Amino acid sequence: MDFSLATPKEIEAEFAQRIRLARVSRNMTQPDLAERVGVSVGTIRNLERSGDCAFSTIIKVALALRLEKGLDDLFKVGVQSIEELIDMDRAKRTVRKRAGRRNP
């Protein structure tokens, strides 16, 4: 699936289907996965139906299903040019300071 052209709901549905397929391919039931992850069966059911859940639950499910390699590229910033690489380096070194208090 090309996520750049997909809506958030389409992406959720795709992830829900992938999670269900991963669980079934490992011969796990929804209650088995829920127990491993430490969530209710309803949470797993909802995740597989709609893809909707807390991000921490997605991470736990990925680890329980041994899909942690997929997490590595999840939000990796791609560099298109030398300028972007320089900007990323500057952003790492820039320390933001809080504004001082205003005197009334």
Secondary structure, DSSP 8 states (H G I E B T S, - for coil): --GGG--HHHHHHHHHHHHHHHHHHTT--HHHHHHHHTS-HHHHHHHHHH--S-HHHHHHHHHHTT-HHHHHTTT-----SHHHHHHHHHHHH-----------
